[in-house]
Amino acid sequence: MCYNKNNMSKELKNYIDSLVGRNVPREQIKAKLLEAGWDEKDISKAMEELPMPPAPSGDDMPEPPRPSSHSMVDIFINFFSFILLIIIAISIGTLLFSIIDQYIQDPVFEFGYYYNDNTRSIHYATAALIVSFPLYFWAMWLWLKKFSGADKAESKVSKWTTYFILLVSALVIIGDLISIIFNFLEGELTNRFIFKALSVLVIAGVIFKFYYLERKMIQYKKSVSSWKLKAVISIAIVLVAGSVSAGFVVGTTPGQARLQKIDNARINNVYNLSSAIESFAHQNKRLPVDFQELARSATFGWGVNQITPDELGKIYTYKINSQTGTTGSYELCVFFEAASVNKESSPAAIRPYGGTDWYLHDAGLNCHDYQVSFGVTPADLPTGVPLKY
C-alpha cells in the first residue's frame, strides 16, 4: 500500500541512465515516462541529476517501469478492515458466550453476591455487528477488486498486516484445542465449555480460511475456486446473521430494556429505603412512622430524598408489622414494571448486602418483610461495665 520514495527514485534514475547510455533524446525519454504514468516533477528531478547528452535516435526504447500504484487510500482500507474484523470477532464471541451462559447452566459458576443479567453486553454486541459487518464487507470487496488484476502489487505493510491476522487466528485455534484437552484432563469438560470452545474454533477458523484464500489470490496470483470463496463468505454471513438474530431474541426489546432500567433504579431506591429505616430504628430504638418522618430527618432523609414525592405511597409502600422493646418488623413493597430477566433460571442469586433479594422479582407489586433489632447502646449499660470494641 505504501512505497519507498528512495527506491522509486533509484528505479527511475536507472531507467533514464540506461537510455542516456544509448543516446536517446531527453524529450523522448520524458514522453515515454509521462505515458507510463510518472509525475513530471519526478522526471525533471531525475534528469537534472544525470548527464543528458543530446542524441538523434531513440525509437527502440524499452518499456519504462510502472510507478507504484499504492496510496494512502489502500492503507486506510487495509487498516480499516483490520479494525472492523477485530470488532466483528469480539462481538460474535460476546453474543455466542452470552447466549451459552444464559441457556446452559453450570453449577460451578452459579454463585455471586448479586444478580446480573447479560442483556447489556448482548445489546452492545448486536449493535456492533449491525454497524461493523456491512462496512467490513464493503472494504474487503474494494480490496479484492483492486488487486484482482495480475499487474497489481501490494505493499509490505499489507502483507505484514494480513499475515499477522493469520498468525493470531492460528494461535487462537491452537490455544482453543489445548484448552479443550486440558479441561478434559481436569474433568471440567462441561457442555458450557464445549460450546464456547466450538464458538471460538468456528470464528477463528472462518477468519483463517478467508485470509488464506486472500493470500493465494492477491500475493501469489493463484486461481481460487469461486465456490470455496463463496462458501467461506456464506458461512461468515450466516454466522453474523444468526448471532444478530439470536441477540434480538435472547436480549430484550428496546421497550423491555427501558422497563428494566426503571426497575433497576427502583431496586437501588428500595435498598436505600431499607438501610435508612434500619439506621433510624437502631438510633431511635423504634421504627419510623412513615416515609415523611424519614424525610424530615436530617440524618436519615437521604433514604427518601432521591425518590419523587408522588412515588412514595404508590410505587413504594411501607408499614409497621410489629415492634417491641428491642425488635421490630416492617413490610416494604415496590411496584416493578416487568419481571426480572431469567428469574426462573437464576436460583443461586445471593441476597446483596445481606438483605432481601429484590433483583429477582415479578411484574407488579412485590413485598418483603424485614426484621430489625433496635440493639443496645452504650448508654443502656450499667455504670462501671467495661465496653468491648
N, C-alpha and C positions, 0 to 999 in steps of 0.2 A: 503494500500500500504506500509506503514512503520510499524515496530513493536517495542515494548518496550523491550530493552535488559534485564532489570531487571526482567520483568515478565517472559521472556523466561528462564532465569537462575533459577528463583524460581520454574517454572514448571518442569524443568529438575531435579533440586535437589530433589523436592518432589517425583518424579518418582523413582529416584535412592534410596532415603531414604526408600521408601516403599518396595523395593526389598531387601535392606540391612536387614530390619527387618525380612524378610523371609529367610535370609541366602543364598541368590542367589550369586554365584561366580562373581567376578569382570569381568572376561573375557566374561561371558555370557551376563552380563548387557551391557558391551561395544559393543559386537557384535550385540545385539538386537537394540541398539540406532543407530549404524552405518547403519544398514539395514533400519532403519526408515528415514535416511537422515540427522541425526545430524552431526555436524562437530566434528572431533576427538579432536580438541583443547578444544572445549566447554565441551566435555565429560570428558576429563582428568582434566580440571579445577574443574568441579563439584565434581568429585570423590576425589580430593585432599582435599576438604573442608568437606568431610563426612567420618565417620569411616567405613572401609570396611573389616570386619572380614571374613576370608575365610569360605566357607561352601560347602558341597558336592552336593547340589541339586539346581534346578532352571529350569527344563524343562517346568514347567507350568507358565512361566512369562506372565503377561498381555501385550497387545499391548501398546507400548510407545506412548506418544503424538507426533503428527506430528509438525515439526518446521514450523514457519510461512513462507509462500511462497512469501510474498510481497517483493519487491525490488525497487531500485531506478528507474528501467525501468517502473514499474507501476506508480510511482509518476510522472515521465516525461509524460507518455501517458495521465494521468488524467488531469494534468495542461495544457499540450499542447492542448488537445481537448477543454478545457475550454476557453483558449485564442482565439483559432480559432473560437469557437462559438460566442464570442463577435464580432470578425471581421466580421463574416458572417451576424449576425443580423444587425449590423450597416450598412453594405454595402447594404443589401437588402432594409433596410429602406431608405437609401440615394437615391438609384435608384428609388424606388417607389415614394418618395416625389418629386424628381426632375421631373419625368415624369408627375405627377399630376400637379405640378406648371406650367409646360410647356403647357399642353393641357387644363387645366381647369382654366379659368381666374376668378379673384375675384377683383372687382373694388376697394375694400378697400385697397388692397395691391399693386395696380398698381400706385406706386409713387416712387420717389427716385431722387437722384442727378446725377445718371449716369446709363447707360445701362449695365447690367451684365448678361450674359447667364450662364447656369449651366452645360455646356458641360464638364468642367474640373472635377467637382465632379462626373459626370456620368462616365467619363473615369476611374477615380480612383476607384470608387466602383466596376465597371466592372472588372478591373484588380484584385482587392482584392478578388472577388468571384471566379474568374478563378483559382487563386492560392490556396486559403484557403479551399474551399469546398471539393475538392478531398482529401486533407490532412486530413480534419476532418472526412470524410467518412472512410478513411483508419484507422485512430486512433480509431474510435468507433468500427470498425469491429474487430480490435485486442482486444479491451476492452471486448466486448461481448463474443468473442470467449474464452478468458482467464477465464472468470468467469461463463461460461455456465454450468460447471460441478457442481454437488451437493456438492462435498467436497471442493470447493473453497470458501474462505472467503476474504472479503475486509477489508481494514483498516478504522479507524475512519476519516482519512484525506479525503479519497474518499467519504465517506458518507456525511461529512460536506460540501464538495465542491458541490456535487450533490444536496443536499437539499438547498444550497444557490442559485443554479440556479433555482430550483423550486420556491423558495421564490420570487426571482426577477421577474420571469415570472408571478407569481400570482399577485404581486403588480402592474406590468405594465398593466395587464388585468383589474384589479380593477380601477387603475387610468385612463385608457382609457374610461371605462364606465362612471366614474364620470365626465370626461371632456365632453363626449357626452351630458350627461344630463345637465351639466352646460351651455354649449353653446346653447343648445335648449332653456333653460330658458332665456338666454340673447338675444335670437333672432338672433344668429350668426351661425346657423346650415346650413352652405353653402355646396354645392356639394364638393368643395375642401376639406373642413374639414372632411366631412363624409368619403370620400375615404381615407384620411390619417388615420383616426381613424380605419377604417376597415383594413388597411395595418398593423398597429401596432397590432391589435387584432389577425390577422392571424399569424403573426410572433411569437408573444408570445404564442399563443395557440398551435402551432406546437411544439415549444420547450418544453412547459409544458407537453404535451401529451407524447412526446417521452421519457422524463426522468421519467415520472410517470410509464410507462411500463418498463423502465430500472430498476427502483427500485423494481418492483414486481419480475422481473426475477433474479436479482443479490442479493439483500438484503434479500428478503422474500422467495426466491426459489419457487415462484409460477409459474405455467404454464401460458403463454400468447399466445393467438391465433395468429398464424403466419400471418393471414390476417390483424389483427389490426396493427401489427408492420410494415408489408409491406405497408399498407395504409398510415401510418404516414410518412414512408420513401419516398414513392412515391410522396406525397404532397410536401415534402421538396425538392425533386429533381425537380419537376415541377415548384415550386416557384423560385428556384435558376436559372434553365434553362430559365424560362420566363423572369426573371429580367435581366439576361445576354443578352438574345436576344434583349430585349427592349433597353438595354444600347447601343447595336450596331446600332439599328435602330434610336433611338432618338438622341444619341450622334453622333458626326461626325466621318467620317473615318479618319485614320491616315493622309492621304493626305489632307483632308479638314482641319484637325486640324493644320497642318503645314501652310496652307494658312492663317488661322485665326491668327496665331501668327505673320506672316509677316504683315498682315493688322493692327493688334493691335499696332505694332511698328510704322507703318506709321501714325496711329491716334495720337499717342503720339508726333511724329515729327511735324505733321501739327499744333497741338496746340502750340508747342514751336515756330513754324514759325509765327503764327498769333500774339502771345504775343510779339515776338521780333519786328515785323513790327509795331505794335501799340505803343510799347515803343519808338521806333525810331521816329515815327511820332509825338508823344507828345513832345519829347525833341527838335526835329529839325523843328517842325511845317510844315512838309511836309512828303510825303511817300517816302520810298527808291525807287531808280530807278529799281533795280533788286536784286536778291539774292546775287550777287557778292558785291554790296555795303554794304549789311549787314555783309557779311563775312569779309570784310576789316575793319569793325568797332571793336575796342577793347571792346566796351561796349555792343554791341548787336550781336556780332558774335556767341554767344552761341546758337542762334536760328537756325543756319545752319551748324555749325561745326560738329554736330553729324550725318549729312547726307553725304553720299559719293558724290563727285562732279559729277559723271556720272548720279546720280539720279536727281539732280537739273536740271530742264528744261524738264525732261522726266517723272519721277514719280510725281514730284511736280512742278507745274507751278504757276506763279504769274504775274498779270498785273494790272496796274492802270486804273481804270474806269474814275475817275474824281477827282479833288481836287480844292478847292477854298482857301480863306484866312484862314478859321478856320476848315473846314471839308474836308474829303476826302472819296473816295470809291475805293475798290480794290477787285479783284477776286483771290481766292486761289483754286487750283484744286489738287486733289490727285487721283492716279490710284490705285484701290483696286483689289486684285486678286479674291476675291469672295464676294458675298452678305453677309451682316451681318446675324447672326443667329436670327431667329424669328423676322425678320424685320417687317413682317405684323402683328404679334401678340403682339407687344410691343409698342403701340401708346403712352404710357404715359412716355416714357423715356425722362427725362428733360435734356435740354442742359447743359452740365457741364461747370463750370467756367463762366457761363453767355454767352457763345459763341455759334456758330452754332454747332449743334449736328452731329458729324462725326460718332458716334457709330452706327447709322442706315444708312446704305449705300448700294448701288447696286454694282455689279461687274463692273469693268471698271472705266472710268474717272468720278469723282464726283466733282462738283464745287459749291462753295458758295461765295456770295458777302458779304463783310464786310463794315460797316460804321464806320468811326473813326473820333473823334473830336480832333483837334490839341490842343485845350484848350488855356487858358490864363495863362501865367506865371506871377509871381510877378514883373518881370522886365517891363511888359507891363502896369502895373497900374500907374496912375498919382502919382506924388510925393505928400506925405502927407496923402494918403488914408491908413487907418489902415488895416492890413491884418487880416483875420479871419482864425484861425487854428482849 
